[in-house]
Amino acid sequence: MSAADSISIFAEGTFEEQILELVNYLARTISEDGREAFTQPFHDAVSTVEGQKPIDEDEDRKREVLGSVLEQVKGLGDGSAKEIEGFFNLLFSHFLALFPLTSPDARTHLDTLLKAIVSAPDHTATKFRILSNLFNALPRRSPLRLSVYQTLLEFASASDELELLGVSGTEVDKWLSEWEVSSEEKSGFLKLLVHAFAKAGDSTTSFQYQLIYVRSLPPSSPVAQSAAMDAVAAALRLPSYFDFDTLFRLDAVVAAKGHELFALLQIFLNDGLPQYKAWSESHADALSKYGTSEHNLDAAQLERKIRLLTLATLGFQNMGRDVPYSVIATALQVEPSQVESWVIDVIRAGLLSGKLSQTAQTLHVNRATARAFEREQWELLEKRLQAWKAGLTGVLEIVSASRKKAGGDAPSSGAPAAAAGIETPAAAAQVAVA
């Protein structure tokens, strides 16, 4: 929500008049008999006695009076949605104008105000607008922005309305670079995002923030290593996540290399089904330890993922070639009749593209994804480039020979040949390379 969306219905008048408008709004929740007793102290506070500086010229008095008003905000008050929003917009405008945002008083008043807003019953949409207005009104670098957005996020999560925030990774990165808060506070905010999206059932987005959260922590700290293993477990649980090399490049993950999940991560990064089965047999109770009762590591799902990764690796090693069904069946430890089903699954997962031949019982691999790109993969790429270069050289030699033969059959003058569109071998080579 932009600042232009803000609504204010108390914008007119002097400071004294606006304060009394705020007080009269708060008094609506008080019985008729008690309203005068509630409002009179505020009338006295904004009045100027003889010899006293007018309140409009006295910042300290204005701050003291507004502080008294803030202390009386116990909820949203008794008004329509527009009146509630207008009340808080005016309150915020004075708060931002009178209190230095880095002062302890500003922090104390803001925390009390945020609790009063979110704890009030009903008016969910209005609360979102009030908090969004405050967030947008605060300076971009203010640390108070973190407090307001954390409140928004917690409220949205508790209300199962997280989608209303429309939060994106790009925005989060920008905010974290702007907010003048400690690295610990930034990490706490990222952790809150992880839990909020997990609670909303968006495991993919939760995992994305989990990676950022792990990167925000000191790699050697126990908190970082615990978070890193949680991220590994989350990656293993996600049915469509196969980029385990990204996890292996996190310092906190490497620092936890003695953990049993680190060994499992290495298998998913470099090895195949036999190694997974060996790990599973030696860690019989491990899968149930990582996650909730509804989100434990699932043995069948892990076995499916390691088979898909094994097939992708086999494809990467045989790009441009035909792989017999029997070779695939052996690698996946499945019956030859199941090969086509597994190939279709790996293609759907985006790990490989190719063409099946039921007649020849082969898979022709056009493209495949490497699970990691280390020395072995670079060497394989070099061999393919050398083969491509040799093939291209052969093509150029054939083209050159054809041009020479065509040149020998043509008239001695070079002009007709050029007119006929015949290129020289050098020109043909340049075109082919380009």
Secondary structure, DSSP 8 states (H G I E B T S, - for coil): --GGG---S--SS-HHHHHHHHHHHHGGGS-HHHHHHHHHHHHHHH---TTS--GGG-HHHHHHHHHHHHHT--SS-SS-HHHHHHHHHHHHHHHHHHS-TTSHHHHHHHHHHHHHHHHSSS-HHHHHHHHHHHHHHS-TT-THHHHHHHHHHHHHHHTT-GGGT---HHHHHHHHHHS---HHHHHHHHHHHHHHHHHTT-HHHHHHHHHHHHHTS-TTSHHHHHHHHHHHHHHHH-TT---HHHHHT-HHHHHTTTSHHHHHHHHHHH--HHHHHHHHHHTTTTGGGSS-SSS---HHHHHHHHHHHHHHHHHHHTTTSEEEHHHHHHHHTS-GGGHHHHHHHHHHTTSEEEEEETTTTEEEEEEE--S--SHHHHHHHHHHHHHHHHHHHHHHHHHHHHHHHHHHHS-S-HHHHHHTT---HHHHHHHHH-
